[in-house]
Amino acid sequence: MKVTALLTTLSLLPFLSASPAPSRAHISSRNVSYCPSRPASEAYQRYIFTQFVNTLYGQENATLAFDKFVAVNLTEHDPFDAQGRDANAAKLSHIIPYVPFVVLRQSFDNNIGFIHVRVNEVGEEPIALADIYRMDGTCIVEHWDVTQARPANATNPIA
């Protein structure tokens, strides 16, 4: 997929997320949600955030990751995304299983977690993504993201 095609697909996601979300029937009692929020130490928040990243990117299961770790009323700061957990889970469930990516880094400190992802489309320059999440107790309540496509004529060879 060309970078322009990827960006076009991303711009259409508000329309894609209007399609029915994947079934939540697979969530068993073992997968009880961390939301609504309960008090949590920073160490426990770090554990929860790591589980969220593993579910979202390792298992490529956006629906489970968002149902289990994200508040229903998620505050979304991307101007092209809808507010709330379900809209974002639906959007990502249409992307993550189909786009080649590598999680390069993740970190958590003082109720803020970030994930640095590299999208590696064959024959295209990579795209860097940074997702930033804020937790309130045991629950992810806020999200920001930043994307940067490397231009074909980049002068920095490691960008």
Secondary structure, DSSP 4 states (H G I P E B T S, - for coil): --HHHHHHHHHTHHHHTTSPPPP-TT--GGG----S-----HHHHHHHHHHHHIIIIIS--HHHHHHHHEEEEEEE--TTS-SSHHHHHHHHHTTTTTS-EEEEEEEEETTEEEEEEEE--TTS--EEEEEEEEEETTEEEEEEEEEEEPPTT-S-TT-
